Amino acid sequence: MNAEKDFLPLTPNIVRALNDKLYEKRKVAALEIEKLVREFVAQNNAVQIKHVIQILSQEFALSQHPHSRKGGLIGLAACSIALGKDSGLYLKELIEPVLTCFNDADSRLRYYACEALYNIVKVARGSVLPHFNVLFDGLSKLAADPDPNVKSGSELLDRLLKDIVTESNKFDLVGFVPLLRERIYSNNQYARQFIISWILVLESVPDINLLDYLPEILDGLFQILGDNSKEIRKMCEVALGEFLKEIKKNPSSVKFAEMANILVIHCQGSDDLIQLTAMSWMREFIQLAGRVMLPYSSGILTAVLPCLSYDDRKKSIKEVANVCNQSLMKLVTPEDDETDEVRLFGLQHESNTDETNTNKNTDPDGQLNTTNDTSFGNMSVFAQVGAERGPVTLNLDGIVQVLDRHLHDSAIGMMTRIAVLKWLYHLYIKTPRKLFRHTDSLFPILLRTLSDESDEVILKDLEVLAEIASSPAGQTEDQLPCDSPDTRPKHSELQVPAPGKGAQSSPTGAKGIEYSPSTPTMNSYFYKFMINLLKRFSSERKLLETRGAFVIRQLCLLLNAENIFHSMADILLQEEDLKFASIMVQTLNTILLTSSELFQLRNQLKDLKTPESRNLFCCLYRSWCHNPVATVSLCFLTQNYKHAYDLIQKFGDLEVTVDFLTEVDKLVQLIECPIFTYLRLQLLDVENNPYLIKALYGLLMLLPQSSAFQLLSHRLQCVPHPDLMRSTHTADGDANSKPSDSLNVDYLELLQHFENVQNKHLEVRHQRIGRGEHLDKKLGCL
């Protein structure tokens, strides 16, 4: 083949020099090519120009010989310089062979390719933008090149290309994003650094709105955030920070929903920086997007709840997670308890109303009249976003599944368990109808949670159980009120919870999270709760010993104390385990006699003046018979002294054990307590309370010589002689008949005044107790 003919219009000297191994000779050949191409440009000879480029590309740049490839690269660069502003017409032919050389095994050749492309791009400037993707692809590979010279050359080219993109307004972002999405998952540190640098550049260009495409690259950014290089992590942090600032400035244009699941995934990451950053983004998303985030609640809770139990080593993550949790909880409203059909009807109604209003604001020419529209300027941006995206549905099934899973996980921390229970309580308040569908599955684990080691967890658990037991949503349609005799065992009569009886009532029936449960009637779950609670106490005696009193006292604050004691007495009446029944009655009796929460119930039982109080006494008495000493103490409380004496007479037929004597000892100690002050004062009225004294002597005879014996004996020694009391009455009568100045004093009126004042003091104390109970419940709900 004739070389001169094959490579025309290139002369044999040019061809020879291009194939030379010496750079200087190849450079001389490049200058000759530049001169030749300039002549063709002057002649407007496009055919010859294309022919020269084709020869340099096919015969040299893509040659098998390395020196020929080097000559072809420098020759193509010379062509570009000669073409000047016309190089844009031949860019595809100029760029493609150079990019092919980027993959060459010879590092020197890769460097020359980088140098050649730099010269081509420098001349073409903005004309290279249609070919940006192939240039970016090639540069991303060179950024990770092991040779420092090649890497240095690629950095120069990279800076040049960034300058061109920054000063141009013709950048094709839509076409570039798929390539960026692909390259962003590179594991090479240098490639990652290259990607982040480009994202920062594009983010800084006002005419390029990269925020619209953030969902495409957000996951990759979080992947890069976990890089081992501190420099790369810092660059990625800056890029994410800039995006977040932009999101805060323009929330209406942000695709929150498309990025929610990405954040959920990275909120569960093992890397602290990734987790903290993702959680911070989640916090902003919830606060900015509002109810748009509700459909992703189950995923958010899966990520957030475990973080609430982090120790001080991850304090920052814990604090942000706590804000996320609280903000998400506030998004759940009573609207979420409506059925989908009702909500759809409401939305259609609003749409029709809006359409009517729009028609009213339209002038005869069909133009929208906004002259009198004073509310449009104040309309929330997210109201518009919500309208465009349709109704937001709370995925309650998914949320309950997450909460249930965390409650079953014994490894989770205390604060997480508390948060789960707060969520359940909040959902029972805001969405009771929907959540009651899950109550049968939640009930067992809520009962098991009563065995938790933390008092705080048990308190929140009791609040949830109390709400379940008292919510109107738990009332089945065919269920009669729980105070109906048809729905209760014999001798049972549950009372309606009233304000001041350990529960706050709401006149409208609507409840907020800050109020304790209050319902007109106990629902079907109340009695079920009492049965299962006693079963749990029966199977876990340690729970009864350590937490039994605590649990029952708290329930008396959250629910109606009379209903609790009444129902438990009914259930214990049918208890087959007599030992447990005796222990349980002893526990309930101690609570009844000593707890401040039962103050009003004790007063109700003290006089037995109403049919309700007598009915309650009879109900308790039947079950209290499981424990003789408790039965006597109940009689003392209700001032049934003769019956108490009769009971003690029966004690001679019982087996007197150490436990029995211990209980008698405790009863003697109780008699000396403030609760039985009225009983001790009645010892002064010997004539009218003979059976009280006999009953106390009966207890004294039961006791061995012990400290309790000495205590009761000393008390009985203080009982005045009947003759002395009779003489006192006579003296009073004589004094009243004497004509003296004392006749002007009405002692009965003074005594009545004293009682009135003390009643006022008592009423104030009741109010303080009521406020204290309400405050405890309010604090517990928060």
For each residue, the residues with C-beta under 8 A, 3 or more apart:
1: 5 6
2: 5 6
3: 6 7 12 15
4: 7 8 11 12
5: 1 2 8
6: 1 2 3 59
7: 3 4 10 12 14 15 55 59
8: 4 5
9: 36 48 51 52
10: 7 14 15 18 33 36 52 55
11: 4 14 15 32
12: 3 4 7 15 16
13: 16 17 29 32
14: 7 10 11 17 18 29 32 33 36
15: 3 7 10 11 12 18 19
16: 12 13 19 20
17: 13 14 20 25 26 28 29 32 71
18: 10 14 15 26 29 60 68 71 72 74 75
19: 15 16 60 65 67 68 71
20: 16 17 25 26 29 67 71
21: 67
22: 25 26
23: 26 27 70
24: 27 28
25: 17 20 22 28 29
26: 17 18 20 22 23 29 30 67 70 71 74
27: 23 24 30 31 74
28: 17 24 25 31 32
29: 13 14 17 18 20 25 26 32 33 71 74 75
30: 26 27 33 34 74 75 77 78
31: 27 28 34 35 78
32: 11 13 14 17 28 29 35 36
33: 10 14 29 30 36 37 52 56 75 78 79 82
34: 30 31 37 38 78 79 81 82
35: 31 32 38 39 82
36: 9 10 14 32 33 39 40 52 82
37: 33 34 40 41 49 52 78 79 82 83
38: 34 35 41 42 82
39: 35 36 42 43
40: 36 37 43 45 46 48 49 52
41: 37 38 44 45 49 82 83 84 86
42: 38 39
43: 39 40 48
44: 41
45: 40 41 48 49
46: 40 49 50 89
47: 50 51
48: 9 40 43 45 51 52
49: 37 40 41 45 46 52 53 79 83 90
50: 46 47 53 54 90 93
51: 9 47 48 54 55
52: 9 10 33 36 37 40 48 49 55 56 79
53: 49 50 56 57 76 79 90 93 94
54: 50 51 57 58 93
55: 7 10 51 52 58 59 60
56: 33 52 53 59 60 61 72 75 76 79 97
57: 53 54 60 61 62 72 76 93 96 97
58: 54 55 61 62 97
59: 6 7 55 56 62 63 68 72
60: 18 19 55 56 57 63 68 69 71 72 75
61: 56 57 58 69 72 73 75 76 97 98 100 101
62: 57 58 59 69 72 97 100
63: 59 60 68 69 72
64: 68
65: 19 68 69
66: 69 70 106 109
67: 19 20 21 26 70 71
68: 18 19 59 60 63 64 65 71 72
69: 60 61 62 63 65 66 72 73 101 104 109
70: 23 26 66 67 73 74 108 109 112
71: 17 18 19 20 26 29 60 67 68 74 75
72: 18 56 57 59 60 61 62 63 68 69 75 76 97
73: 61 69 70 76 77 97 98 101 109 112 113 115 116
74: 18 26 27 29 30 70 71 77 78 112 116
75: 18 29 30 33 56 60 61 71 72 78 79
76: 53 56 57 61 72 73 79 80 94 97 98 116 120
77: 30 73 74 80 81 115 116 119 120
78: 30 31 33 34 37 74 75 81 82
79: 33 34 37 49 52 53 56 75 76 82 83 87 90 94
80: 76 77 83 87 94 119 120 123 124
81: 34 77 78 84 119 123
82: 33 34 35 36 37 38 41 78 79
83: 37 41 49 79 80 86 87 89 90 123
84: 41 81 87 123
85: 88 123
86: 41 83 89 90
87: 79 80 83 84 90 91 94 120 123 124 127
88: 85 91 124 127 128
89: 46 83 86
90: 49 50 53 79 83 86 87 93 94
91: 87 88 94 95 120 124 127 128 130 131
92: 95 96 131
93: 50 53 54 57 90 96 97
94: 53 76 79 80 87 90 91 97 98 120
95: 91 92 98 99 117 120 128 131 134 135
96: 57 92 93 99 100 134
97: 56 57 58 61 62 72 73 76 93 94 100 101
98: 61 73 76 94 95 101 102 113 116 117 120
99: 95 96 102 113 117 134 135 138
100: 61 62 96 97 103
101: 61 69 73 97 98 104 109 110 112 113 116
102: 98 99 110 113 114 138 141 142
103: 100 141
104: 69 101 109 110 113
105:
106: 66 109 110
107: 110 111 145 146 147 149 150
108: 70 111 112
109: 66 69 70 73 101 104 106 112 113
110: 101 102 104 106 107 113 114 142 145 147 150
111: 107 108 114 115 147 149 150 153
112: 70 73 74 101 108 109 115 116
113: 73 98 99 101 102 104 109 110 116 117
114: 102 110 111 117 118 142 150 153 154 156 157
115: 73 77 111 112 118 119 153
116: 73 74 76 77 98 101 112 113 119 120
117: 95 98 99 113 114 120 121 135 138 157
118: 114 115 121 122 153 156 157 160
119: 77 80 81 115 116 122 123
120: 76 77 80 87 91 94 95 98 116 117 123 124 128
121: 117 118 124 125 128 135 157 160 161 164
122: 118 119 125 160
123: 80 81 83 84 85 87 119 120
124: 80 87 88 91 120 121 127 128
125: 121 122 128 164
126: 129 164 167 168 170
127: 87 88 91 124 130
128: 88 91 95 120 121 124 125 131 132 135 161 164
129: 126 132 164 165 168 170 171 172
130: 91 127 172
131: 91 92 95 128 134 135
132: 128 129 135 136 161 165 171 172 176
133: 136 137 175 176 179
134: 95 96 99 131 137 138
135: 95 99 117 121 128 131 132 138 139 161
136: 132 133 139 140 161 176 179 183 198
137: 133 134 140 141 179 183
138: 99 102 117 134 135 141 142
139: 135 136 142 143 154 157 158 161 194
140: 136 137 143 144 183 186 191 194 195
141: 102 103 137 138 144 145 191
142: 102 110 114 138 139 145 150 151 153 154 157
143: 139 140 151 154 155 158 188 190 191 193 194
144: 140 141 186 188 189 190 191 194
145: 107 110 141 142 150 151 154 190
146: 107
147: 107 110 111 150 151
148: 151 152
149: 107 111 152 153
150: 107 110 111 114 142 145 147 153 154
151: 142 143 145 147 148 154 155 190
152: 148 149 155 156
153: 111 114 115 118 142 149 150 156 157
154: 114 139 142 143 145 150 151 157 158
155: 143 151 152 158 159
156: 114 118 152 153 159 160
157: 114 117 118 121 139 142 153 154 160 161
158: 139 143 154 155 161 162 194 197
159: 155 156 162 163
160: 118 121 122 156 157 163 164
161: 121 128 132 135 136 139 157 158 164 165
162: 158 159 165 166 197 198 201
163: 159 160 166 167
164: 121 125 126 128 129 160 161 167 168
165: 129 132 161 162 168 171 201 202 205
166: 162 163 201 204 205
167: 126 163 164
168: 126 129 164 165 171
169: 207
170: 126 129
171: 129 132 165 168 176 202 205 207 208
172: 129 130 132 175 176
173: 176 177 202 208 209 210 213
174: 177
175: 133 172 178 179
176: 132 133 136 171 172 173 179 180
177: 173 174 180 181 213 216 217
178: 175 181 182 216
179: 133 136 137 175 176 182 183
180: 176 177 183 184 195 198 199 216 217
181: 177 178 184 216 217 220
182: 178 179 185
183: 136 137 140 179 180 186 191 195
184: 180 181 195 217 220 221 223 224
185: 182 220 223
186: 140 144 183 191 192 195
187: 191 192
188: 143 144 191 192
189: 144 192 193 227 228 229 232
190: 143 144 145 151 193 194
191: 140 141 143 144 183 186 187 188 194 195
192: 186 187 188 189 195 196 224 227 232
193: 143 189 190 196 197 229 231 232 235
194: 139 140 143 144 158 190 191 197 198
195: 140 180 183 184 186 191 192 198 199 220 224
196: 192 193 199 200 221 224 232 235 236 239
197: 158 162 193 194 200 201 235
198: 136 162 180 194 195 201 202
199: 180 195 196 202 203 210 217 221 239
200: 196 197 203 204 235 238 239 242
201: 162 165 166 197 198 204 205
202: 165 171 173 198 199 205 208 210
203: 199 200 208 210 239 242 243 246
204: 166 200 201
205: 165 166 171 201 202 208
206:
207: 169 171
208: 171 173 202 203 205
209: 173 212
210: 173 199 202 203 213 214 243
211: 214 243 246 247 250 253 254
212: 209 253 255
213: 173 177 210 216 217
214: 210 211 217 218 243 254 255 259
215: 218 255 258 259 262
216: 177 178 180 181 213
217: 177 180 181 184 199 213 214 220 221
218: 214 215 221 222 259 262 263
219: 222 223 262 265 266
220: 181 184 185 195 217 223 224
221: 184 196 199 217 218 224 225 236 239 240
222: 218 219 225 226 240 262 266 269 274 277 278
223: 184 185 219 220 226
224: 184 192 195 196 220 221 227 232 233 236
225: 221 222 233 236 237 240 271 273 274 277
226: 222 223 233 269 271 273 274
227: 189 192 224 232 233 236
228: 189
229: 189 193 232 233
230: 233 234
231: 193 234 235
232: 189 192 193 196 224 227 229 235 236
233: 224 225 226 227 229 230 236 237 273
234: 230 231 237 238
235: 193 196 197 200 231 232 238 239
236: 196 221 224 225 227 232 233 239 240
237: 225 233 234 240 241 273 277
238: 200 234 235 241 242
239: 196 199 200 203 221 235 236 242 243
240: 221 222 225 236 237 243 244 277 281
241: 237 238 244 245
242: 200 203 238 239 245 246
243: 203 210 211 214 239 240 246 247
244: 240 241 247 248 280 281 284
245: 241 242 248 249
246: 203 211 242 243 249 250
247: 211 243 244 250 251 254 284 288
248: 244 245 251 284 288
249: 245 246
250: 211 246 247 253 254
251: 247 248 254 288 289 381 382
252: 381 382 384 385
253: 211 212 250
254: 211 214 247 250 251 288 289
255: 212 214 215 258 259
256: 259 260 285 288 289 292 293
257: 260 289 292 293 295 296 389
258: 215 255
259: 214 215 218 255 256 262 263 285
260: 256 257 263 264 285 293 296 299 300
261: 264 265 296 299
262: 215 218 219 222 259 265 266
263: 218 259 260 266 267 278 281 282 285 303
264: 260 261 267 268 282 296 299 300 302 303
265: 219 261 262 268 269
266: 219 222 262 263 269 274 275 277 278
267: 263 264 275 278 279 282 300 303 304 307
268: 264 265 275 302 303 306
269: 222 226 265 266 274 275 278
270: 275
271: 225 226 274 275
272: 275 276 314 317
273: 225 226 233 237 276 277
274: 222 225 226 266 269 271 277 278
275: 266 267 268 269 270 271 272 278 279 307 317
276: 272 273 279 280 316 317 320
277: 222 225 237 240 266 273 274 280 281
278: 222 263 266 267 269 274 275 281 282 303
279: 267 275 276 282 283 303 304 307 317 320 321 324
280: 244 276 277 283 284 320
281: 240 244 263 277 278 284 285
282: 263 264 267 278 279 285 286 300 303 304 324
283: 279 280 286 287 320 323 324 327
284: 244 247 248 280 281 287 288
285: 256 259 260 263 281 282 288 289 293
286: 282 283 289 290 293 300 324 327 328 331
287: 283 284 290 327
288: 247 248 251 254 256 284 285 382
289: 251 254 256 257 285 286 292 293 382 385
290: 286 287 293 331 382 386
291: 294 331 386 392
292: 256 257 289 382 385 386 389 392
293: 256 257 260 285 286 289 290 296 297 300 328 331
294: 291 297 331 332 336 392 393 394 395
295: 257 392 393 394 395
296: 257 260 261 264 293 299 300
297: 293 294 300 301 328 331 394 395 398 399
298: 301 302 395 398 399 401 402
299: 260 261 264 296 302 303 398
300: 260 264 267 282 286 293 296 297 303 304 324 328
301: 297 298 304 305 325 328 399 402 403 423
302: 264 268 298 299 305 402
303: 263 264 267 268 278 279 282 299 300 306 307
304: 267 279 282 300 301 307 308 321 324 325 328
305: 301 302 308 325 402 406 412 416 419 420
306: 268 303 309 406 412 413 416
307: 267 275 279 303 304 310 314 317 318 321
308: 304 305 318 321 322 325 413 415 416 419
309: 306 318 412 413 414 415 416
310: 307 313 314 315 317 318 321 413
311: 314 315
312: 315
313: 310
314: 272 307 310 311 317 318
315: 310 311 312 318 319
316: 276 319 320
317: 272 275 276 279 307 310 314 320 321
318: 307 308 309 310 314 315 321 322
319: 315 316 322 323
320: 276 279 280 283 316 317 323 324
321: 279 304 307 308 310 317 318 324 325
322: 308 318 319 325 326
323: 283 319 320 326 327
324: 279 282 283 286 300 304 320 321 327 328
325: 301 304 305 308 321 322 328 329 419
326: 322 323 329 330
327: 283 286 287 323 324 330 331
328: 286 293 297 300 301 304 324 325 331 332
329: 325 326 332 422 423 426
330: 326 327
331: 286 290 291 293 294 297 327 328
332: 294 328 329 336 394 426 427 430 431
333: 336 430
334: 337 338 430 431 510
335: 338 343
336: 294 332 333 394 396 430 431 434
337: 334 430 431 432 433 434
338: 334 335 342 343 346
339: 342 343
340: 343 344 393
341: 344 345
342: 338 339 345 346
343: 335 338 339 340 346 347 391
344: 340 341 347 348 391
345: 341 342 348 349
346: 338 342 343 349 350
347: 343 344 350 351 390 391
348: 344 345 351 352
349: 345 346 352 353
350: 346 347 353 354
351: 347 348 354 355
352: 348 349 355 356
353: 349 350 356 357
354: 350 351 357 358
355: 351 352 358 359
356: 352 353 359 360
357: 353 354 360 361
358: 354 355 361 362 368
359: 355 356 362
360: 356 357
361: 357 358 368 369 370 372 373
362: 358 359 366 367 368 369
363: 366 367 368 369
364:
365:
366: 362 363
367: 362 363
368: 358 361 362 363
369: 361 362 363 372 373
370: 361 373 376
371:
372: 361 369
373: 361 369 370 376
374: 377 378
375: 378 379
376: 370 373 379
377: 374
378: 374 375
379: 375 376 383 384
380: 383 384
381: 251 252 384 385
382: 251 252 288 289 290 292 385 386
383: 379 380 386 387
384: 252 379 380 381 387 388
385: 252 289 292 381 382 388 389
386: 290 291 292 382 383 389 392
387: 383 384
388: 384 385
389: 257 292 385 386 392
390: 347
391: 343 344 347
392: 291 292 294 295 386 389
393: 294 295 340
394: 294 295 297 332 336 399 431
395: 294 295 297 298 398 399
396: 336 399 400 427 431 434 435 438
397: 400 401 438
398: 297 298 299 395 401 402
399: 297 298 301 394 395 396 402 403 423 427
400: 396 397 403 404 427 435 438 441 442
401: 298 397 398 404 405
402: 298 301 302 305 398 399 405 406
403: 301 399 400 406 407 420 423 424
404: 400 401 407 408 438 441 442 445
405: 401 402 408 409
406: 305 306 402 403 409 412 416 417 420
407: 403 404 417 420 421 445 446 449
408: 404 405 445
409: 405 406 412
410:
411:
412: 305 306 309 406 409 416 417
413: 306 308 309 310 416 417
414: 309 417 418 454 456 457
415: 308 309 418 419
416: 305 306 308 309 406 412 413 419 420
417: 406 407 412 413 414 420 421 449 452 454 457
418: 414 415 421 422 454 456 457 460
419: 305 308 325 415 416 422 423
420: 305 403 406 407 416 417 423 424
421: 407 417 418 424 425 449 457 460 461 463 464
422: 329 418 419 425 426 460
423: 301 329 399 403 419 420 426 427
424: 403 420 421 427 428 435 442 446 464
425: 421 422 428 429 460 463 464 467 513 781
426: 329 332 422 423 429 430 513
427: 332 396 399 400 423 424 430 431 435
428: 424 425 431 432 435 436 464 467 468 471 473
429: 425 426 432 467 511 512 513
430: 332 333 334 336 337 426 427 513
431: 332 334 336 337 394 396 427 428 434 435
432: 337 428 429 435 436 471 472 473 474
433: 337 436 473
434: 336 337 396 431 437
435: 396 400 424 427 428 431 432 438 439 473
436: 428 432 433 439 468 471 473 474
437: 434
438: 396 397 400 404 435 441 442
439: 435 436 442 443 468 474 525
440: 443
441: 400 404 438 444
442: 400 404 424 438 439 445 446
443: 439 440 446 447 468 525 528 532
444: 441 447 448
445: 404 407 408 442 448 449
446: 407 424 442 443 449 450 461 464 465 468
447: 443 444 450 465 532 533 536
448: 444 445 451
449: 407 417 421 445 446 452 457 458 461
450: 446 447 458 461 462 533 536 543 547 551
451: 448 536 540 543 547
452: 417 449 457 458 461
453: 457
454: 414 417 418 457 458
455: 458 459 550
456: 414 418 459 460
457: 414 417 418 421 449 452 453 454 460 461
458: 449 450 452 454 455 461 462 547 550 551 554
459: 455 456 462 463 554 780
460: 418 421 422 425 456 457 463 464 780
461: 421 446 449 450 452 457 458 464 465
462: 450 458 459 465 466 551 554 555 558
463: 421 425 459 460 466 467 516 517 558 777 780 781
464: 421 424 425 428 446 460 461 467 468
465: 446 447 461 462 468 469 529
466: 462 463 469 470 516 517 555 558 559
467: 425 428 429 463 464 470 471 517
468: 428 436 439 443 446 464 465 471 474 525 529
469: 465 466 474 517 522 523 525 526 529 559
470: 466 467 474 497 503 517 518 519 522 523 526 559
471: 428 432 436 467 468 474 517 519 523
472: 432 475 509 519 520 523
473: 428 432 433 435 436 523
474: 432 436 439 468 469 470 471 523 524 525
475: 472 479 521 523 524
476: 479 523 524
477:
478:
479: 475 476 487 523 524
480: 484 486 487
481: 484 487 520 521
482: 487 488 494 521 522 523 524 526 527
483: 488 493 494 495 496 521 522
484: 480 481 487 488
485: 488 492 493
486: 480
487: 479 480 481 482 484
488: 482 483 484 485 492 493 494 527 570
489: 492 570 573 574
490:
491: 570 573 618 619 622
492: 485 488 489 566 567 570 619
493: 483 485 488 566 612 615 619
494: 482 483 488 522 526 562 563 566 567
495: 483 498 560 562 563 566 612
496: 483 520 521 560
497: 470 501 502 503 505 518 519 522 559 560 563
498: 495 501 503 505 560
499: 503 504 505 518
500: 600 766 770
501: 497 498 560 561 562 600
502: 497 556 557 558 559 560 561 597 773
503: 470 497 498 499 516 517 518 558 559 560
504: 499 515 516 518 774 777
505: 497 498 499 518
506: 509 510 511 515 518
507:
508:
509: 472 506
510: 334 506
511: 429 506 515 517 518
512: 429 515
513: 425 426 429 430 781 782
514: 778 781 782
515: 504 506 511 512 518 777 778 781
516: 463 466 503 504 557 558 774 777 778 781
517: 463 466 467 469 470 471 503 511 558 559
518: 470 497 499 503 504 505 506 511 515
519: 470 471 472 497 522 523
520: 472 481 496
521: 475 481 482 483 496
522: 469 470 482 483 494 497 519 526 527 559 560 563
523: 469 470 471 472 473 474 475 476 479 482 519 526
524: 474 475 476 479 482 527 528
525: 439 443 468 469 474 528 529
526: 469 470 482 494 522 523 529 530 559 563 567
527: 482 488 522 524 530 531 567
528: 443 524 525 531 532
529: 465 468 469 525 526 532 533
530: 526 527 533 534 564 567 568 571
531: 527 528 534 535 571
532: 443 447 528 529 535 536
533: 447 450 529 530 536 537 551
534: 530 531 537 538 568 571 572 575 584
535: 531 532 538 539
536: 447 450 451 532 533 539 540 543
537: 533 534 540 541 543 544 548 580 584
538: 534 535 541 544 577 580 584
539: 535 536
540: 451 536 537 543 544
541: 537 538 544 545 580 583
542: 545 546
543: 450 451 536 537 540 546 547 548
544: 537 538 540 541 547 548 583 584 587
545: 541 542 548
546: 542 543
547: 450 451 458 543 544 550 551
548: 537 543 544 545 551 552 587
549: 552 553 587 590 591 595
550: 455 458 547 553 554
551: 450 458 462 533 547 548 554 555
552: 548 549 555 556 564 587 588 591
553: 549 550 556 557 591 595 597
554: 458 459 462 550 551 557 558
555: 462 466 551 552 558 559 564
556: 502 552 553 559 561 564 591 595 597 598
557: 502 516 553 554 597 773 776 777
558: 462 463 466 502 503 516 517 554 555 777
559: 466 469 470 497 502 503 517 522 526 555 556 563 564
560: 495 496 497 498 501 502 503 522 563 564
561: 501 502 556 564 565 597 598 600 601
562: 494 495 501 565 566 601 604 616
563: 494 495 497 522 526 559 560 566 567
564: 530 552 555 556 559 560 561 567 568
565: 561 562 568 569 588 592 601 616 620
566: 492 493 494 495 562 563 569 570 616 619 620
567: 492 494 526 527 530 563 564 570 571
568: 530 534 564 565 571 572 584 588 623
569: 565 566 572 573 588 619 620 622 623 624
570: 488 489 491 492 566 567 573 574 619 623
571: 530 531 534 567 568 574 575
572: 534 568 569 575 581 584 585 623 626
573: 489 491 569 570 622 623
574: 489 570 571
575: 534 571 572 578 580 581 584 626
576:
577: 538 580 581
578: 575 581 582 626
579: 582 583
580: 537 538 541 575 577 583 584
581: 572 575 577 578 584 585 623 626
582: 578 579 585 586 626 627
583: 541 544 579 580 586 587
584: 534 537 538 544 568 572 575 580 581 587 588 626
585: 572 581 582 588 589 623 624 626 627 630
586: 582 583 589 590 627 629 630 663
587: 544 548 549 552 583 584 590 591
588: 552 565 568 569 584 585 591 592
589: 585 586 592 593 624 627 630 633 634
590: 549 586 587 593 594
591: 549 552 553 556 587 588 594 595 598
592: 565 588 589 595 598 601 602 634 637
593: 589 590 602 633 637 670 675
594: 590 591 670 673 675
595: 549 553 556 591 592 598
596: 599 769
597: 502 553 556 557 561 773
598: 556 561 591 592 595 601 602
599: 596 602 603 766 769
600: 500 501 561 603 604 766
601: 561 562 565 592 598 604 605
602: 592 593 598 599 605 606 637 675
603: 599 600 606 607
604: 562 600 601 610 612 613 616
605: 601 602 608 613 616 617 620 634 637 638
606: 602 603 637 638 639 678
607: 603 613 639
608: 605 613 614 617 638 639 640
609: 613
610: 604 613 614
611: 614 615
612: 493 495 604 615 616
613: 604 605 607 608 609 610 616 617
614: 608 610 611 617 618
615: 493 611 612 618 619
616: 562 565 566 604 605 612 613 619 620
617: 605 608 613 614 620 621 634 638
618: 491 614 615 621 622
619: 491 492 493 566 569 570 615 616 622 623
620: 565 566 569 605 616 617 623 624 634
621: 617 618 624 625 631 634
622: 491 569 573 618 619 625
623: 568 569 570 572 573 581 585 619 620 626
624: 569 585 589 620 621 627 630 631 634
625: 621 622 628 631
626: 572 575 578 581 582 584 585 623 630
627: 582 585 586 589 624 630 631 663
628: 625 631 632 647 650 651 654 660
629: 586 632 633 660 663 664 666 667
630: 585 586 589 624 626 627 633 634 663
631: 621 624 625 627 628 634 635 647
632: 628 629 635 636 644 647 648 667 695 699
633: 589 593 629 630 636 637 667 670
634: 589 592 605 617 620 621 624 630 631 637 638
635: 631 632 638 639 640 641 643 644 647
636: 632 633 639 640 641 644 671 676 679 695
637: 592 593 602 605 606 633 634
638: 605 606 608 617 634 635
639: 606 607 608 635 636 679 682
640: 608 635 636 643 644
641: 635 636 644 645 689 691 692 695
642: 645 646 691
643: 635 640 646 647
644: 632 635 636 640 641 647 648 691 692 695
645: 641 642 648 649 691 694 695 698
646: 642 643 649 650
647: 628 631 632 635 643 644 650 651
648: 632 644 645 651 695 698 699 702
649: 645 646 652 698
650: 628 646 647 653 654
651: 628 647 648 654 656 698 702
652: 649
653: 650
654: 628 650 651 660
655: 660
656: 651 660 661 702
657: 660 661
658: 661 662
659: 662 663
660: 628 629 654 655 656 657 663 664
661: 656 657 658 664 665 702 703 704
662: 658 659 665 666
663: 586 627 629 630 659 660 666 667
664: 629 660 661 667 668 699 702 703 708
665: 661 662 668 669 703 706 708
666: 629 662 663 669 670
667: 629 632 633 663 664 670 671 699
668: 664 665 671 672 699 703 708 711 712
669: 665 666 672 673 708 711
670: 593 594 633 666 667 673 675 676
671: 636 667 668 676 679 680 696 712 715
672: 668 669 676 680 711 715
673: 594 669 670 676
674: 677
675: 593 594 602 670
676: 636 670 671 672 673 679 680
677: 674 680 681
678: 606 681 682
679: 636 639 671 676 682 683 692
680: 671 672 676 677 683 715
681: 677 678 684
682: 639 678 679 685 688 689 692
683: 679 680 686 689 692 693 696 715 718 719
684: 681 719 720 725
685: 682 688 689 725
686: 683 689 690 693 719 720 721 722 725
687: 690 722 725 726
688: 682 685
689: 641 682 683 685 686 692 693
690: 686 687 693 694
691: 641 642 644 645 694 695
692: 641 644 679 682 683 689 695 696
693: 683 686 689 690 696 697 716 719
694: 645 690 691 697 698
695: 632 636 641 644 645 648 691 692 698 699
696: 671 683 692 693 699 700 712 715 716
697: 693 694 700 701 716
698: 645 648 649 651 694 695 701 702
699: 632 648 664 667 668 695 696 702 703 712
700: 696 697 703 709 712 713 716
701: 697 698
702: 648 651 656 661 664 698 699
703: 661 664 665 668 699 700 706 708 709 712
704: 661 709
705: 709 710
706: 665 703 709 710
707: 710 711
708: 664 665 668 669 703 711 712
709: 700 703 704 705 706 712 713
710: 705 706 707 713 714
711: 668 669 672 707 708 714 715
712: 668 671 696 699 700 703 708 709 715 716
713: 700 709 710 716 717
714: 710 711 717 718
715: 671 672 680 683 696 711 712 718 719
716: 693 696 697 700 712 713 719
717: 713 714
718: 683 714 715
719: 683 684 686 693 715 716
720: 684 686 724 725
721: 686 724 725
722: 686 687 725 726
723: 726 727
724: 720 721 727 728
725: 684 685 686 687 720 721 722 728 729
726: 687 722 723 729 730
727: 723 724 730 731
728: 724 725 731 732
729: 725 726 732 733
730: 726 727 733 734
731: 727 728 734 735
732: 728 729 735 736
733: 729 730 736 737
734: 730 731 737 738
735: 731 732 738 742
736: 732 733 743
737: 733 734
738: 734 735 742 743
739: 743
740: 743
741: 744
742: 735 738 745
743: 736 738 739 740
744: 741
745: 742 750
746: 749 750
747: 750 751
748: 751 752
749: 746 752 753
750: 745 746 747 753 754
751: 747 748 754 755
752: 748 749 755 756
753: 749 750 756 757
754: 750 751 757 758
755: 751 752 758 759
756: 752 753 759 760
757: 753 754 760 761
758: 754 755 761 762
759: 755 756 762 763
760: 756 757 763 764
761: 757 758 764 765
762: 758 759 765 766
763: 759 760 766 767
764: 760 761 767 768
765: 761 762 768 769
766: 500 599 600 762 763 769 770
767: 763 764 770 771
768: 764 765 771 772
769: 596 599 765 766 772 773
770: 500 766 767 773 774
771: 767 768 774 775
772: 768 769 775 776
773: 502 557 597 769 770 776 777
774: 504 516 770 771 777 778
775: 771 772 778 779
776: 557 772 773 779 780
777: 463 504 515 516 557 558 773 774 780 781
778: 514 515 516 774 775 781 782
779: 775 776 782
780: 459 460 463 776 777
781: 425 463 513 514 515 516 777 778
782: 513 514 778 779
